[in-house]
Amino acid sequence: MDFLRADISMFLNTLTPKFYVALTGTSSLISGLILIFEWWYFRKYGTSFIEQVSVSHLRPLLGGVDSSSPSNSNTSNGEADSNRQSVSECKVWRNPLNLFRGAEYNRYTWVTGREPLTYYDMNLSAQDHQTFFTCDSDHLRPADAIMQKAWRERNPQARISAAHEALELEDCATAYILLAEEEATTIMEAERLFKQALKAGEGCYRRSQQLQHHGTQYEAQHRRDTNVLVYIKRRLAMCSRKLGRTREAVKMMRDLMKEFPLLSMFNIHENLLESLLELQNYADVQAVLAKYDDISLPKSATICYTAALLKARAVSDKFSPEAASRRGLSTAEMNAVEAIHRAVEFNPHVPKYLLEMKSLILPPEHILKRGDSEAIAYAFFHLQHWKRVEGALNLLHCTWEGMFHEVSVYPKKELPFFILFTAGLCSFTAMLALLTHQFPELMGVFAKAFLSTLFAPLNFIMEKVESILPSSLWHQLTRI
């Protein structure tokens, strides 16, 4: 033990101030390089490299569960809270107002010869279809087994052929859905197929509802049949809206939301808001907003900009920038401007499409919240509603630029812990290097005192071990 103490004391006494300068300088340099790399990785990919490696590679090795892997279960009454939380954290959402491939998107292909949807978008839709319309027990029913393969097909004609093959075996709701979405060339034809799908889907839903408590297999079937039924009813309501039967569409959407209040993943309230705006039923629009414009629920451009439209409607017909600059803004005008600012803060891309500063294209099937794709989808369906309110676009034109930003900062993206930690470590070691260079003797005393304090617990443990072990045994161990 005495030899060890002597060695430690000799080592500390031989350290010169130059050593401490070199040590702290090297540590500061390494920390700075790590900080620069972490910052570059964060700016490019939006996450910390160290954190990603820790979660993706080290955590599974240590027996943890990978939180990034999606759950295979769909929404049921008992799982609503967990699913709502997972959905709210999702960045890419299915467009609630997405068009029909066969009756609408394909028209663009016929005219231009180009595809309106990207492969990435269609691949996300294929994943959605497999999630909503399939389950583990599909192999028990031949038609469902065929449709399970059909949803994975990349070739549209192969999917359509598989749907017809499934219908030859039995009335299959998901087969009707596929044909209505991709083969029907008109909305009326799609509506006819969806009505056939509704008849088949309701029968499956009633049967699975009675058996859902008999085991996990039946419960999965009931979840799948619930998703199918909700999807069919929602698309039927959208068909009614596109065919001009807007009041009928509103009634269908309200009934659907009452029947399945927990299935928020379909965002049916956004379809309802658009239909109510078409009817110019602004009181009901305000009632829907009061229910869904809540801080605990995920925001959307539809929610934010519809709220701004209602506030603007109250003052836009009499709004004048010149008069406002002379007398100041009234309370109602201030509320409207603040609502527009909140909407622009949420998604800064929308005003350029509403003001027709950028040309519109067909909306995608999936949107990135607060991104350009969401702005396109919103403006494509809601531009007419803004034009209908006199002066609303003028008010938007006068007020939106004050809050515009290329990349939205709501909510502000927090820096990962490892970037902050590395920045602190780099700054601390750089300060130590500077102090050691300026005051070598004083910093040497502090360093020796710090190392002595650091080794004090070790010395205490060694003394206890020395008092317990025989001196001869301890002498042999120190010689080794």
Stockholm file with secondary structure:
# STOCKHOLM 1.0

chainA/1-480         MDFLRADISMFLNTLTPKFYVALTGTSSLISGLILIFEWWYFRKYGTSFIEQVSVSHLRPLLGGVDSSSPSNSNTSNGEADSNRQSVSECKVWRNPLNLFRGAEYNRYTWVTGREPLTYYDMNLSAQDHQTFFTCDSDHLRPADAIMQKAWRERNPQARISAAHEALELEDCATAYILLAEEEATTIMEAERLFKQALKAGEGCYRRSQQLQHHGTQYEAQHRRDTNVLVYIKRRLAMCSRKLGRTREAVKMMRDLMKEFPLLSMFNIHENLLESLLELQNYADVQAVLAKYDDISLPKSATICYTAALLKARAVSDKFSPEAASRRGLSTAEMNAVEAIHRAVEFNPHVPKYLLEMKSLILPPEHILKRGDSEAIAYAFFHLQHWKRVEGALNLLHCTWEGMFHEVSVYPKKELPFFILFTAGLCSFTAMLALLTHQFPELMGVFAKAFLSTLFAPLNFIMEKVESILPSSLWHQLTRI
#=GR chainA/1-480 SS CHHHHHHHHHHHHHCCHHHHHHHHHHHHHHHHHHHHHHHHHHHHHSSCHHHHHIIIIIHHHTTCCCTTSCCSCCCCGGGHHHHHHHHHTCSEEECTTCCCIIIIIHHHHHHHSSCSSCHHHHHHHHHHHHHHHCCTTGGGSHHHHHHHHHTTCSSHHHHHHHHHHHHHHSCCHHHHHHIIIIICCSHHHHHHHHHHHHHHHHHHHHHHHHHGGGCHHHHHHHHHHHHHHHHHHHHHHHHHHHTTCHHHHHHHHHHHHHHSTTCGGGCHHHHHHHHHHHTTCHHHHHHHHHHHCCTTSCCCHHHHHHHHHHHHHTTGGGCCHHHHHHHCCCHHHHHHHHHHHHHHHHCTTHHHHHTTSSCCCCCCSEEETTSHHHHHHHHHHHHHHHHHSTTHHHHHHHHGGGGCCSSCCSSCCCCCHHHHHHHHHHHHHHHHHHHHHHCHHHHHHHHHHHHHHHHHHHHHHHHHHHHHSCHHHHHHHHHC
#=GC SS_cons         CHHHHHHHHHHHHHCCHHHHHHHHHHHHHHHHHHHHHHHHHHHHHSSCHHHHHIIIIIHHHTTCCCTTSCCSCCCCGGGHHHHHHHHHTCSEEECTTCCCIIIIIHHHHHHHSSCSSCHHHHHHHHHHHHHHHCCTTGGGSHHHHHHHHHTTCSSHHHHHHHHHHHHHHSCCHHHHHHIIIIICCSHHHHHHHHHHHHHHHHHHHHHHHHHGGGCHHHHHHHHHHHHHHHHHHHHHHHHHHHTTCHHHHHHHHHHHHHHSTTCGGGCHHHHHHHHHHHTTCHHHHHHHHHHHCCTTSCCCHHHHHHHHHHHHHTTGGGCCHHHHHHHCCCHHHHHHHHHHHHHHHHCTTHHHHHTTSSCCCCCCSEEETTSHHHHHHHHHHHHHHHHHSTTHHHHHHHHGGGGCCSSCCSSCCCCCHHHHHHHHHHHHHHHHHHHHHHCHHHHHHHHHHHHHHHHHHHHHHHHHHHHHSCHHHHHHHHHC
//
